[in-house]
Amino acid sequence: MNVVVANDISEVDRLHHIISQFCREQGLSSEIDGDLCLALEEILVNVIRYGHPEGGKHEIHISLCLEPDGVIATVEDDGVPFNPLEAPEPDLDSPIETRQIGGLGIHLVRNVTDGLEYRRNEGRNRLVIRKQLPRSE
Amino acid sequence: MEVFEARRNDVLVFSLKGRLDVTSSPTVRNYLQERIDQGERWFAVDAAGLSYISNSGLGLLLQIAKQLEKRSGRIVLCALQEPVKRVLRIAGFMSLFSTFSSREEAIQDCRRN
């Protein structure tokens, strides 16, 4: 399944619907659906908010593919280079008054998926997200 | 996302129904912010109907918790569904928020510090 979304936050709703439809069609569980929605929301929000400081309309290409042992999601954008593998680990221990708001997006992606591969090529970011299926699925 | 509000003495109980994501979180944040601005300090969030939370929803909870703490108030959570609880755990939020299995427990505990 391939989808092109605009760099607009309202597109996240549409993406969630598309992911859920993909999971239903492929007979995948609500847990897999939720994890894919979360991972792709966080990546998409990053691209939309920080990818194009110069502004303007841009396309983000997302694909979902079911392989024998899991789902492969790919996100491609023409924004500024951003390698999520290099994102610093967030502070998870401070009390409420000093805990930083935000900055958990990539941490969530890492923890609800099973592999990330990043490549910068010809002015484009390409992120491949792997989500393994439990043996029963 | 729908927000239902009920009052039990000084405690405001907010029942959330739907998904707390990047598009719905600002609306919920404004709603809760309005109550803080009106002087309310004790919030119990009933998350029985909450099926999904992302970084934006976590940010909203933390922002509200920080403000209530400054006003010597508090926000507690109850009836968390497993997918939401898992995200809170990954984010290190279980040590920030008191969580309860039932709404009654949350309301009872909310004003106890």
gemmi code that builds the backbone of each chain (N, CA, C; Angstrom):
import gemmi

chains = {
    "A": [
        ("MET", (0.826, -1.184, 0.000), (0.000, 0.000, 0.000), (0.874, 1.252, 0.000)),
        ("ASN", (0.583, 2.156, -0.916), (1.356, 3.405, -0.989), (0.422, 4.596, -0.798)),
        ("VAL", (0.896, 5.583, -0.069), (0.078, 6.783, 0.122), (0.990, 8.013, 0.130)),
        ("VAL", (0.490, 9.088, -0.459), (1.219, 10.357, -0.435), (0.431, 11.320, 0.440)),
        ("VAL", (1.085, 11.882, 1.460), (0.404, 12.850, 2.320), (1.109, 14.201, 2.227)),
        ("ALA", (0.346, 15.263, 2.497), (0.908, 16.614, 2.476), (1.540, 16.914, 3.832)),
        ("ASN", (2.418, 17.924, 3.871), (3.045, 18.302, 5.145), (2.089, 19.195, 5.931)),
        ("ASP", (1.010, 18.571, 6.390), (-0.032, 19.272, 7.126), (-0.507, 18.328, 8.239)),
        ("ILE", (-0.585, 18.862, 9.471), (-0.911, 18.016, 10.628), (-2.244, 17.273, 10.453)),
        ("SER", (-3.182, 17.900, 9.728), (-4.495, 17.243, 9.565), (-4.375, 15.920, 8.808)),
        ("GLU", (-3.278, 15.710, 8.114), (-3.068, 14.471, 7.361), (-2.866, 13.263, 8.273)),
        ("VAL", (-2.537, 13.511, 9.546), (-2.305, 12.400, 10.476), (-3.576, 11.559, 10.646)),
        ("ASP", (-4.730, 12.230, 10.694), (-6.009, 11.510, 10.806), (-6.211, 10.573, 9.617)),
        ("ARG", (-5.937, 11.110, 8.435), (-6.121, 10.307, 7.220), (-5.171, 9.113, 7.238)),
        ("LEU", (-3.935, 9.362, 7.654), (-2.951, 8.278, 7.711), (-3.406, 7.185, 8.686)),
        ("HIS", (-3.930, 7.594, 9.847), (-4.415, 6.610, 10.821), (-5.499, 5.727, 10.204)),
        ("HIS", (-6.424, 6.351, 9.463), (-7.495, 5.566, 8.825), (-6.922, 4.580, 7.817)),
        ("ILE", (-5.933, 5.037, 7.065), (-5.328, 4.168, 6.042), (-4.604, 2.991, 6.705)),
        ("ILE", (-3.892, 3.266, 7.796), (-3.171, 2.190, 8.501), (-4.173, 1.165, 9.042)),
        ("SER", (-5.240, 1.663, 9.651), (-6.237, 0.750, 10.233), (-6.895, -0.090, 9.143)),
        ("GLN", (-7.161, 0.533, 8.004), (-7.755, -0.209, 6.883), (-6.787, -1.296, 6.397)),
        ("PHE", (-5.505, -0.932, 6.277), (-4.471, -1.896, 5.861), (-4.440, -3.081, 6.833)),
        ("CYS", (-4.462, -2.784, 8.142), (-4.386, -3.851, 9.147), (-5.614, -4.752, 9.088)),
        ("ARG", (-6.781, -4.143, 8.896), (-8.013, -4.954, 8.773), (-7.922, -5.873, 7.556)),
        ("GLU", (-7.521, -5.304, 6.434), (-7.450, -6.089, 5.195), (-6.453, -7.235, 5.307)),
        ("GLN", (-5.370, -6.999, 6.078), (-4.328, -8.018, 6.191), (-4.564, -8.936, 7.390)),
        ("GLY", (-5.647, -8.710, 8.116), (-5.959, -9.549, 9.271), (-4.998, -9.345, 10.435)),
        ("LEU", (-4.451, -8.147, 10.569), (-3.507, -7.866, 11.664), (-4.254, -7.360, 12.897)),
        ("SER", (-3.667, -7.593, 14.068), (-4.342, -7.282, 15.334), (-4.423, -5.781, 15.599)),
        ("SER", (-5.262, -5.423, 16.571), (-5.384, -4.012, 16.950), (-4.085, -3.520, 17.598)),
        ("GLU", (-3.305, -4.440, 18.199), (-2.018, -4.034, 18.791), (-1.052, -3.587, 17.693)),
        ("ILE", (-0.988, -4.356, 16.605), (-0.107, -3.988, 15.498), (-0.583, -2.664, 14.886)),
        ("ASP", (-1.887, -2.543, 14.727), (-2.491, -1.319, 14.196), (-2.066, -0.117, 15.055)),
        ("GLY", (-2.238, -0.263, 16.385), (-1.908, 0.832, 17.294), (-0.433, 1.206, 17.241)),
        ("ASP", (0.431, 0.203, 17.187), (1.877, 0.477, 17.155), (2.290, 1.154, 15.843)),
        ("LEU", (1.696, 0.714, 14.733), (2.021, 1.343, 13.440), (1.497, 2.780, 13.404)),
        ("CYS", (0.287, 2.978, 13.944), (-0.274, 4.342, 13.987), (0.634, 5.255, 14.802)),
        ("LEU", (1.096, 4.752, 15.961), (1.922, 5.565, 16.844), (3.268, 5.894, 16.171)),
        ("ALA", (3.925, 4.862, 15.648), (5.247, 5.087, 15.037), (5.144, 6.051, 13.857)),
        ("LEU", (4.151, 5.845, 13.009), (4.056, 6.691, 11.817), (3.566, 8.098, 12.158)),
        ("GLU", (2.719, 8.221, 13.176), (2.316, 9.573, 13.618), (3.539, 10.360, 14.071)),
        ("GLU", (4.377, 9.736, 14.907), (5.526, 10.468, 15.446), (6.511, 10.879, 14.348)),
        ("ILE", (6.737, 9.970, 13.398), (7.664, 10.301, 12.305), (7.069, 11.409, 11.428)),
        ("LEU", (5.795, 11.255, 11.098), (5.143, 12.244, 10.237), (5.117, 13.629, 10.906)),
        ("VAL", (4.784, 13.658, 12.192), (4.734, 14.935, 12.913), (6.114, 15.611, 12.892)),
        ("ASN", (7.174, 14.811, 13.065), (8.532, 15.371, 13.004), (8.821, 15.992, 11.644)),
        ("VAL", (8.473, 15.257, 10.596), (8.734, 15.771, 9.239), (7.937, 17.052, 9.008)),
        ("ILE", (6.655, 17.040, 9.413), (5.788, 18.199, 9.164), (6.275, 19.420, 9.958)),
        ("ARG", (6.673, 19.195, 11.212), (7.039, 20.336, 12.071), (8.445, 20.871, 11.806)),
        ("TYR", (9.368, 19.961, 11.514), (10.774, 20.396, 11.448), (11.436, 20.169, 10.096)),
        ("GLY", (10.739, 19.467, 9.192), (11.400, 19.065, 7.948), (11.611, 20.186, 6.946)),
        ("HIS", (10.730, 21.191, 6.982), (10.788, 22.217, 5.935), (10.742, 23.607, 6.546)),
        ("PRO", (11.862, 24.046, 7.137), (11.859, 25.359, 7.790), (11.548, 26.496, 6.822)),
        ("GLU", (11.778, 26.270, 5.530), (11.500, 27.321, 4.537), (10.009, 27.388, 4.205)),
        ("GLY", (9.221, 26.425, 4.701), (7.782, 26.399, 4.438), (7.450, 25.786, 3.087)),
        ("GLY", (6.253, 26.060, 2.612), (5.818, 25.547, 1.313), (5.191, 24.174, 1.419)),
        ("LYS", (4.590, 23.776, 0.307), (3.911, 22.478, 0.277), (4.878, 21.381, -0.131)),
        ("HIS", (4.833, 20.290, 0.588), (5.722, 19.157, 0.284), (4.952, 17.852, 0.402)),
        ("GLU", (5.444, 16.858, -0.329), (4.811, 15.542, -0.276), (5.656, 14.595, 0.567)),
        ("ILE", (4.984, 13.760, 1.338), (5.659, 12.719, 2.117), (5.099, 11.375, 1.636)),
        ("HIS", (5.991, 10.510, 1.234), (5.561, 9.224, 0.674), (5.669, 8.137, 1.740)),
        ("ILE", (4.580, 7.433, 1.936), (4.549, 6.380, 2.962), (4.087, 5.081, 2.306)),
        ("SER", (4.765, 4.011, 2.627), (4.292, 2.719, 2.127), (4.230, 1.708, 3.269)),
        ("LEU", (3.309, 0.774, 3.158), (3.153, -0.307, 4.127), (3.141, -1.612, 3.353)),
        ("CYS", (3.924, -2.569, 3.820), (4.016, -3.826, 3.093), (4.075, -4.979, 4.101)),
        ("LEU", (3.237, -5.985, 3.888), (3.256, -7.135, 4.785), (4.214, -8.185, 4.238)),
        ("GLU", (5.198, -8.544, 5.043), (6.147, -9.591, 4.673), (5.882, -10.794, 5.585)),
        ("PRO", (6.502, -11.940, 5.319), (6.180, -13.137, 6.112), (6.331, -12.937, 7.629)),
        ("ASP", (7.324, -12.178, 8.052), (7.530, -12.068, 9.500), (7.171, -10.700, 10.079)),
        ("GLY", (6.624, -9.815, 9.255), (6.277, -8.521, 9.826), (5.854, -7.501, 8.789)),
        ("VAL", (5.588, -6.302, 9.294), (5.186, -5.199, 8.421), (6.396, -4.280, 8.228)),
        ("ILE", (6.601, -3.864, 6.982), (7.646, -2.901, 6.688), (6.963, -1.589, 6.297)),
        ("ALA", (7.237, -0.532, 7.070), (6.698, 0.789, 6.740), (7.857, 1.667, 6.297)),
        ("THR", (7.666, 2.374, 5.206), (8.716, 3.256, 4.695), (8.189, 4.682, 4.598)),
        ("VAL", (9.004, 5.634, 5.081), (8.627, 7.046, 5.003), (9.719, 7.782, 4.242)),
        ("GLU", (9.344, 8.493, 3.194), (10.316, 9.246, 2.390), (9.884, 10.697, 2.296)),
        ("ASP", (10.821, 11.603, 2.563), (10.475, 13.029, 2.481), (11.665, 13.810, 1.951)),
        ("ASP", (11.391, 15.042, 1.490), (12.462, 15.878, 0.931), (12.861, 16.979, 1.918)),
        ("GLY", (12.661, 16.713, 3.204), (12.985, 17.714, 4.224), (14.467, 17.736, 4.578)),
        ("VAL", (14.805, 18.556, 5.561), (16.197, 18.639, 6.010), (16.620, 17.266, 6.548)),
        ("PRO", (17.923, 16.953, 6.477), (18.361, 15.638, 6.951), (17.974, 15.422, 8.410)),
        ("PHE", (17.378, 14.278, 8.688), (17.058, 13.937, 10.077), (17.158, 12.427, 10.237)),
        ("ASN", (18.140, 12.024, 11.038), (18.339, 10.604, 11.291), (17.813, 10.251, 12.679)),
        ("PRO", (16.659, 9.610, 12.760), (16.064, 9.305, 14.070), (16.930, 8.369, 14.913)),
        ("LEU", (17.821, 7.634, 14.255), (18.695, 6.722, 15.013), (19.662, 7.505, 15.896)),
        ("GLU", (19.880, 8.780, 15.532), (20.810, 9.605, 16.309), (20.113, 10.474, 17.360)),
        ("ALA", (18.785, 10.360, 17.449), (18.057, 11.189, 18.423), (18.466, 10.787, 19.838)),
        ("PRO", (18.712, 11.776, 20.712), (19.143, 11.454, 22.082), (18.027, 10.783, 22.880)),
        ("GLU", (18.417, 9.960, 23.841), (17.426, 9.329, 24.719), (16.814, 10.399, 25.628)),
        ("PRO", (15.505, 10.367, 25.813), (14.880, 11.394, 26.666), (15.083, 11.098, 28.155)),
        ("ASP", (14.823, 12.116, 28.960), (14.854, 11.966, 30.413), (13.545, 11.300, 30.854)),
        ("LEU", (13.661, 10.161, 31.500), (12.452, 9.430, 31.894), (12.293, 9.372, 33.407)),
        ("ASP", (13.156, 10.072, 34.131), (13.177, 9.899, 35.581), (12.847, 11.140, 36.406)),
        ("SER", (12.931, 12.332, 35.810), (12.728, 13.546, 36.605), (11.292, 13.641, 37.111)),
        ("PRO", (11.111, 14.377, 38.219), (9.742, 14.602, 38.702), (8.991, 15.592, 37.792)),
        ("ILE", (7.703, 15.753, 38.063), (6.847, 16.579, 37.196), (7.425, 17.971, 36.939)),
        ("GLU", (7.901, 18.638, 38.005), (8.301, 20.041, 37.820), (9.485, 20.221, 36.878)),
        ("THR", (10.361, 19.223, 36.790), (11.522, 19.387, 35.911), (11.449, 18.511, 34.656)),
        ("ARG", (10.430, 17.671, 34.544), (10.330, 16.813, 33.355), (10.044, 17.675, 32.127)),
        ("GLN", (10.791, 17.405, 31.063), (10.641, 18.190, 29.840), (9.378, 17.766, 29.091)),
        ("ILE", (8.637, 18.746, 28.573), (7.447, 18.420, 27.784), (7.885, 18.117, 26.356)),
        ("GLY", (7.413, 17.005, 25.807), (7.753, 16.625, 24.433), (9.072, 15.873, 24.369)),
        ("GLY", (9.549, 15.660, 23.158), (10.831, 14.983, 22.982), (10.768, 13.482, 23.160)),
        ("LEU", (9.544, 12.917, 23.214), (9.414, 11.479, 23.421), (9.079, 10.718, 22.145)),
        ("GLY", (8.827, 11.464, 21.073), (8.342, 10.847, 19.835), (9.221, 9.710, 19.332)),
        ("ILE", (10.507, 9.983, 19.159), (11.404, 8.961, 18.593), (11.611, 7.820, 19.601)),
        ("HIS", (11.631, 8.163, 20.884), (11.731, 7.134, 21.931), (10.543, 6.157, 21.821)),
        ("LEU", (9.342, 6.697, 21.588), (8.163, 5.835, 21.427), (8.323, 4.963, 20.182)),
        ("VAL", (8.776, 5.572, 19.085), (8.945, 4.815, 17.836), (9.891, 3.635, 18.076)),
        ("ARG", (11.024, 3.912, 18.719), (12.015, 2.853, 18.974), (11.421, 1.716, 19.796)),
        ("ASN", (10.545, 2.078, 20.733), (10.048, 1.072, 21.675), (8.820, 0.297, 21.209)),
        ("VAL", (8.136, 0.791, 20.193), (6.970, 0.029, 19.713), (7.249, -0.646, 18.368)),
        ("THR", (8.480, -0.503, 17.878), (8.832, -1.176, 16.624), (10.053, -2.069, 16.869)),
        ("ASP", (10.454, -2.816, 15.823), (11.538, -3.777, 16.009), (12.772, -3.481, 15.171)),
        ("GLY", (12.768, -2.373, 14.458), (13.957, -2.029, 13.692), (13.757, -0.755, 12.903)),
        ("LEU", (14.811, 0.074, 12.864), (14.768, 1.307, 12.074), (16.013, 1.357, 11.199)),
        ("GLU", (15.825, 1.714, 9.941), (16.989, 1.933, 9.061), (16.803, 3.286, 8.407)),
        ("TYR", (17.861, 4.089, 8.439), (17.778, 5.432, 7.862), (18.796, 5.595, 6.754)),
        ("ARG", (18.379, 6.274, 5.691), (19.320, 6.605, 4.627), (18.999, 7.990, 4.076)),
        ("ARG", (20.058, 8.765, 3.846), (19.890, 10.065, 3.188), (20.435, 9.905, 1.778)),
        ("ASN", (19.585, 10.146, 0.791), (20.008, 9.909, -0.583), (19.381, 10.934, -1.510)),
        ("GLU", (20.225, 11.609, -2.282), (19.771, 12.602, -3.267), (18.757, 13.579, -2.672)),
        ("GLY", (19.124, 14.123, -1.518), (18.290, 15.156, -0.908), (17.023, 14.636, -0.248)),
        ("ARG", (16.933, 13.339, -0.052), (15.722, 12.782, 0.564), (16.061, 11.919, 1.782)),
        ("ASN", (15.192, 11.999, 2.795), (15.287, 11.100, 3.943), (14.468, 9.855, 3.633)),
        ("ARG", (15.023, 8.702, 3.942), (14.265, 7.463, 3.763), (14.391, 6.634, 5.033)),
        ("LEU", (13.280, 6.446, 5.694), (13.274, 5.689, 6.943), (12.463, 4.404, 6.749)),
        ("VAL", (13.075, 3.290, 7.075), (12.377, 2.004, 6.999), (12.131, 1.512, 8.422)),
        ("ILE", (10.862, 1.259, 8.723), (10.459, 0.811, 10.058), (9.980, -0.634, 9.951)),
        ("ARG", (10.538, -1.490, 10.800), (10.130, -2.898, 10.780), (9.313, -3.219, 12.034)),
        ("LYS", (8.161, -3.820, 11.842), (7.326, -4.242, 12.975), (7.074, -5.739, 12.849)),
        ("GLN", (7.661, -6.489, 13.761), (7.500, -7.945, 13.701), (6.113, -8.362, 14.176)),
        ("LEU", (5.651, -9.477, 13.623), (4.352, -10.001, 14.054), (4.597, -11.106, 15.074)),
        ("PRO", (3.728, -11.212, 16.067), (3.841, -12.367, 16.958), (3.647, -13.635, 16.113)),
        ("ARG", (4.149, -14.749, 16.564), (4.108, -15.969, 15.755), (2.706, -16.379, 15.336)),
        ("SER", (1.733, -16.031, 16.171), (0.362, -16.478, 15.866), (-0.282, -15.707, 14.732)),
        ("GLU", (0.287, -14.503, 14.371), (-0.388, -13.674, 13.350), (0.077, -14.018, 11.947)),
    ],
    "B": [
        ("MET", (-12.489, 12.765, 19.241), (-12.283, 12.703, 20.687), (-13.398, 13.459, 21.392)),
        ("GLU", (-13.998, 12.824, 22.398), (-15.049, 13.471, 23.176), (-14.602, 13.590, 24.633)),
        ("VAL", (-14.972, 14.690, 25.269), (-14.664, 14.880, 26.690), (-15.981, 15.048, 27.445)),
        ("PHE", (-16.229, 14.184, 28.417), (-17.404, 14.328, 29.276), (-16.904, 14.778, 30.640)),
        ("GLU", (-17.620, 15.713, 31.227), (-17.160, 16.275, 32.499), (-18.200, 16.055, 33.596)),
        ("ALA", (-17.725, 15.693, 34.778), (-18.623, 15.555, 35.925), (-17.915, 16.131, 37.141)),
        ("ARG", (-18.691, 16.565, 38.125), (-18.063, 17.099, 39.334), (-18.417, 16.242, 40.539)),
        ("ARG", (-17.414, 15.969, 41.367), (-17.668, 15.305, 42.640), (-16.985, 16.149, 43.708)),
        ("ASN", (-17.770, 16.962, 44.386), (-17.241, 17.946, 45.336), (-16.203, 18.828, 44.636)),
        ("ASP", (-14.929, 18.784, 45.107), (-13.918, 19.655, 44.486), (-13.251, 19.019, 43.271)),
        ("VAL", (-13.568, 17.758, 43.028), (-12.854, 17.028, 41.968), (-13.639, 17.075, 40.654)),
        ("LEU", (-12.950, 17.461, 39.587), (-13.560, 17.394, 38.257), (-13.129, 16.087, 37.608)),
        ("VAL", (-14.097, 15.333, 37.125), (-13.801, 14.055, 36.474), (-14.017, 14.227, 34.978)),
        ("PHE", (-12.953, 13.969, 34.223), (-13.036, 14.081, 32.763), (-12.976, 12.677, 32.158)),
        ("SER", (-14.015, 12.286, 31.463), (-13.996, 11.001, 30.773), (-13.618, 11.257, 29.317)),
        ("LEU", (-12.556, 10.608, 28.894), (-12.083, 10.804, 27.523), (-12.533, 9.634, 26.661)),
        ("LYS", (-13.055, 9.934, 25.496), (-13.494, 8.863, 24.601), (-12.895, 9.099, 23.223)),
        ("GLY", (-12.078, 8.157, 22.784), (-11.490, 8.285, 21.454), (-9.979, 8.184, 21.504)),
        ("ARG", (-9.331, 8.993, 20.676), (-7.878, 8.919, 20.534), (-7.252, 10.270, 20.870)),
        ("LEU", (-6.203, 10.220, 21.694), (-5.499, 11.450, 22.057), (-4.248, 11.531, 21.184)),
        ("ASP", (-4.417, 12.144, 20.003), (-3.295, 12.220, 19.067), (-2.966, 13.681, 18.753)),
        ("VAL", (-2.150, 13.887, 17.753), (-1.669, 15.246, 17.473), (-2.798, 16.168, 17.016)),
        ("THR", (-3.871, 15.617, 16.447), (-4.953, 16.492, 15.998), (-5.972, 16.765, 17.110)),
        ("SER", (-6.183, 15.795, 18.002), (-7.200, 16.007, 19.045), (-6.638, 16.627, 20.328)),
        ("SER", (-5.340, 16.458, 20.578), (-4.780, 16.923, 21.852), (-4.939, 18.429, 22.103)),
        ("PRO", (-4.739, 19.296, 21.097), (-4.889, 20.729, 21.373), (-6.283, 21.096, 21.885)),
        ("THR", (-7.327, 20.460, 21.350), (-8.700, 20.746, 21.787), (-8.883, 20.342, 23.244)),
        ("VAL", (-8.378, 19.153, 23.601), (-8.521, 18.677, 24.978), (-7.702, 19.560, 25.918)),
        ("ARG", (-6.507, 19.957, 25.452), (-5.653, 20.822, 26.279), (-6.385, 22.141, 26.573)),
        ("ASN", (-6.993, 22.747, 25.543), (-7.709, 24.014, 25.734), (-8.865, 23.846, 26.725)),
        ("TYR", (-9.542, 22.706, 26.606), (-10.676, 22.421, 27.491), (-10.223, 22.368, 28.949)),
        ("LEU", (-9.149, 21.612, 29.201), (-8.654, 21.473, 30.582), (-8.049, 22.791, 31.075)),
        ("GLN", (-7.393, 23.483, 30.153), (-6.770, 24.766, 30.508), (-7.817, 25.768, 30.988)),
        ("GLU", (-8.966, 25.748, 30.320), (-10.053, 26.641, 30.696), (-10.468, 26.393, 32.149)),
        ("ARG", (-10.552, 25.111, 32.530), (-10.935, 24.782, 33.905), (-9.866, 25.246, 34.898)),
        ("ILE", (-8.593, 25.112, 34.533), (-7.506, 25.591, 35.414), (-7.633, 27.103, 35.581)),
        ("ASP", (-7.874, 27.778, 34.469), (-8.013, 29.241, 34.512), (-9.201, 29.675, 35.371)),
        ("GLN", (-10.185, 28.781, 35.480), (-11.352, 29.095, 36.322), (-11.086, 28.782, 37.792)),
        ("GLY", (-9.881, 28.250, 38.073), (-9.508, 28.014, 39.470), (-9.648, 26.575, 39.936)),
        ("GLU", (-9.999, 25.664, 39.020), (-10.131, 24.253, 39.418), (-8.733, 23.665, 39.634)),
        ("ARG", (-8.588, 22.778, 40.645), (-7.251, 22.255, 40.976), (-7.170, 20.741, 41.058)),
        ("TRP", (-8.333, 20.052, 41.074), (-8.313, 18.604, 41.297), (-8.951, 17.912, 40.102)),
        ("PHE", (-8.127, 17.211, 39.345), (-8.616, 16.569, 38.109), (-8.441, 15.053, 38.188)),
        ("ALA", (-9.505, 14.334, 37.840), (-9.397, 12.873, 37.670), (-9.766, 12.568, 36.220)),
        ("VAL", (-8.862, 11.895, 35.520), (-9.122, 11.551, 34.120), (-9.532, 10.083, 34.043)),
        ("ASP", (-10.753, 9.859, 33.586), (-11.247, 8.497, 33.393), (-10.933, 8.107, 31.942)),
        ("ALA", (-9.969, 7.188, 31.793), (-9.472, 6.844, 30.454), (-10.063, 5.534, 29.924)),
        ("ALA", (-11.208, 5.113, 30.495), (-11.824, 3.846, 30.052), (-12.103, 3.852, 28.549)),
        ("GLY", (-12.447, 5.023, 28.022), (-12.786, 5.100, 26.601), (-11.636, 5.580, 25.729)),
        ("LEU", (-10.457, 5.675, 26.327), (-9.303, 6.172, 25.561), (-8.543, 4.976, 24.975)),
        ("SER", (-8.499, 4.920, 23.653), (-7.916, 3.733, 23.016), (-6.497, 3.958, 22.516)),
        ("TYR", (-6.039, 5.227, 22.510), (-4.750, 5.517, 21.860), (-4.202, 6.817, 22.423)),
        ("ILE", (-2.890, 6.853, 22.634), (-2.259, 8.118, 23.032), (-0.901, 8.209, 22.346)),
        ("SER", (-0.585, 9.399, 21.850), (0.723, 9.608, 21.217), (1.495, 10.647, 22.030)),
        ("ASN", (2.669, 11.016, 21.537), (3.520, 12.005, 22.196), (2.753, 13.300, 22.510)),
        ("SER", (1.865, 13.698, 21.609), (1.091, 14.934, 21.819), (0.169, 14.803, 23.024)),
        ("GLY", (-0.459, 13.647, 23.180), (-1.334, 13.421, 24.327), (-0.539, 13.380, 25.622)),
        ("LEU", (0.648, 12.772, 25.568), (1.522, 12.731, 26.752), (1.924, 14.152, 27.140)),
        ("GLY", (2.254, 14.959, 26.131), (2.657, 16.349, 26.383), (1.546, 17.131, 27.060)),
        ("LEU", (0.332, 16.894, 26.612), (-0.822, 17.588, 27.198), (-0.999, 17.190, 28.668)),
        ("LEU", (-0.892, 15.890, 28.980), (-1.037, 15.440, 30.373), (0.030, 16.068, 31.264)),
        ("LEU", (1.265, 16.092, 30.753), (2.367, 16.633, 31.554), (2.207, 18.142, 31.774)),
        ("GLN", (1.786, 18.823, 30.711), (1.585, 20.272, 30.807), (0.530, 20.607, 31.867)),
        ("ILE", (-0.569, 19.856, 31.863), (-1.640, 20.082, 32.832), (-1.145, 19.729, 34.246)),
        ("ALA", (-0.401, 18.620, 34.362), (0.117, 18.195, 35.673), (1.047, 19.260, 36.254)),
        ("LYS", (1.899, 19.842, 35.403), (2.831, 20.881, 35.873), (2.059, 22.082, 36.406)),
        ("GLN", (1.052, 22.502, 35.683), (0.296, 23.677, 36.104), (-0.464, 23.418, 37.395)),
        ("LEU", (-1.063, 22.230, 37.509), (-1.825, 21.919, 38.721), (-0.898, 21.816, 39.928)),
        ("GLU", (0.292, 21.258, 39.701), (1.236, 21.133, 40.805), (1.635, 22.509, 41.343)),
        ("LYS", (1.835, 23.449, 40.419), (2.184, 24.825, 40.835), (1.078, 25.447, 41.671)),
        ("ARG", (-0.153, 25.006, 41.440), (-1.303, 25.545, 42.174), (-1.682, 24.629, 43.334)),
        ("SER", (-0.759, 23.756, 43.727), (-0.993, 22.774, 44.793), (-2.183, 21.873, 44.486)),
        ("GLY", (-2.426, 21.639, 43.207), (-3.487, 20.722, 42.808), (-2.891, 19.424, 42.303)),
        ("ARG", (-3.700, 18.659, 41.589), (-3.230, 17.343, 41.180), (-4.106, 16.771, 40.078)),
        ("ILE", (-3.503, 15.950, 39.211), (-4.269, 15.206, 38.222), (-3.956, 13.717, 38.415)),
        ("VAL", (-5.000, 12.903, 38.492), (-4.798, 11.446, 38.607), (-5.520, 10.778, 37.442)),
        ("LEU", (-5.116, 9.545, 37.140), (-5.683, 8.831, 35.994), (-6.346, 7.543, 36.470)),
        ("CYS", (-7.390, 7.136, 35.777), (-7.983, 5.843, 36.123), (-8.505, 5.112, 34.896)),
        ("ALA", (-8.704, 3.793, 35.075), (-9.283, 2.915, 34.050), (-8.488, 2.930, 32.740)),
        ("LEU", (-7.167, 2.963, 32.868), (-6.331, 2.986, 31.663), (-6.421, 1.650, 30.922)),
        ("GLN", (-6.617, 1.729, 29.613), (-6.607, 0.522, 28.788), (-5.159, 0.118, 28.534)),
        ("GLU", (-4.938, -1.177, 28.306), (-3.569, -1.679, 28.194), (-2.718, -0.938, 27.142)),
        ("PRO", (-3.246, -0.662, 25.927), (-2.386, 0.027, 24.941), (-1.915, 1.408, 25.432)),
        ("VAL", (-2.803, 2.097, 26.151), (-2.460, 3.433, 26.653), (-1.470, 3.319, 27.815)),
        ("LYS", (-1.733, 2.344, 28.693), (-0.841, 2.119, 29.833), (0.574, 1.800, 29.338)),
        ("ARG", (0.644, 1.025, 28.273), (1.954, 0.640, 27.724), (2.736, 1.878, 27.253)),
        ("VAL", (2.046, 2.790, 26.574), (2.719, 4.004, 26.084), (3.172, 4.862, 27.274)),
        ("LEU", (2.328, 4.963, 28.300), (2.701, 5.730, 29.493), (3.929, 5.111, 30.172)),
        ("ARG", (3.966, 3.775, 30.176), (5.103, 3.065, 30.779), (6.381, 3.365, 29.992)),
        ("ILE", (6.308, 3.264, 28.662), (7.481, 3.512, 27.807), (7.986, 4.940, 28.009)),
        ("ALA", (7.039, 5.863, 28.201), (7.401, 7.277, 28.337), (7.888, 7.629, 29.742)),
        ("GLY", (7.860, 6.653, 30.652), (8.286, 6.936, 32.028), (7.263, 7.768, 32.780)),
        ("PHE", (5.996, 7.679, 32.386), (4.945, 8.492, 33.010), (4.291, 7.807, 34.208)),
        ("MET", (4.532, 6.496, 34.383), (3.842, 5.814, 35.480), (4.361, 6.294, 36.837)),
        ("SER", (5.577, 6.855, 36.839), (6.093, 7.387, 38.102), (5.632, 8.839, 38.322)),
        ("LEU", (5.082, 9.465, 37.304), (4.633, 10.859, 37.427), (3.174, 10.957, 37.847)),
        ("PHE", (2.381, 9.954, 37.433), (0.935, 10.015, 37.654), (0.472, 8.856, 38.523)),
        ("SER", (-0.398, 9.157, 39.492), (-1.048, 8.084, 40.233), (-2.133, 7.517, 39.342)),
        ("THR", (-2.191, 6.183, 39.251), (-3.203, 5.553, 38.410), (-4.039, 4.595, 39.248)),
        ("PHE", (-5.299, 4.509, 38.909), (-6.230, 3.670, 39.672), (-7.063, 2.854, 38.707)),
        ("SER", (-7.518, 1.687, 39.181), (-8.316, 0.869, 38.274), (-9.738, 1.400, 38.172)),
        ("SER", (-10.242, 1.994, 39.259), (-11.620, 2.495, 39.176), (-11.684, 4.007, 39.355)),
        ("ARG", (-12.745, 4.552, 38.841), (-13.032, 5.977, 38.924), (-13.216, 6.408, 40.381)),
        ("GLU", (-13.901, 5.565, 41.164), (-14.157, 5.889, 42.569), (-12.847, 6.055, 43.340)),
        ("GLU", (-11.929, 5.092, 43.139), (-10.628, 5.175, 43.824), (-9.908, 6.465, 43.440)),
        ("ALA", (-9.967, 6.801, 42.150), (-9.275, 8.002, 41.664), (-9.842, 9.252, 42.320)),
        ("ILE", (-11.161, 9.302, 42.398), (-11.813, 10.480, 42.992), (-11.449, 10.585, 44.477)),
        ("GLN", (-11.485, 9.426, 45.153), (-11.167, 9.411, 46.592), (-9.740, 9.874, 46.851)),
        ("ASP", (-8.822, 9.434, 45.984), (-7.401, 9.690, 46.222), (-6.948, 11.065, 45.729)),
        ("CYS", (-7.703, 11.623, 44.801), (-7.258, 12.841, 44.105), (-6.829, 13.957, 45.065)),
        ("ARG", (-7.627, 14.130, 46.146), (-7.319, 15.241, 47.050), (-6.383, 14.854, 48.172)),
        ("ARG", (-5.931, 13.592, 48.155), (-4.988, 13.148, 49.183), (-3.571, 13.329, 48.632)),
        ("ASN", (-2.713, 14.014, 49.322), (-1.362, 14.219, 48.779), (-0.318, 13.454, 49.568)),
    ],
}
model = gemmi.Model(1)
for chain_id, residues in chains.items():
    chain = gemmi.Chain(chain_id)
    for i, (resn, *xyz) in enumerate(residues, 1):
        res = gemmi.Residue()
        res.name, res.seqid = resn, gemmi.SeqId(i, " ")
        for name, pos in zip(("N", "CA", "C"), xyz):
            atom = gemmi.Atom()
            atom.name, atom.element = name, gemmi.Element(name[0])
            atom.pos, atom.b_iso = gemmi.Position(*pos), 0.0
            res.add_atom(atom)
        chain.add_residue(res)
    model.add_chain(chain)
structure = gemmi.Structure()
structure.add_model(model)
structure.setup_entities()
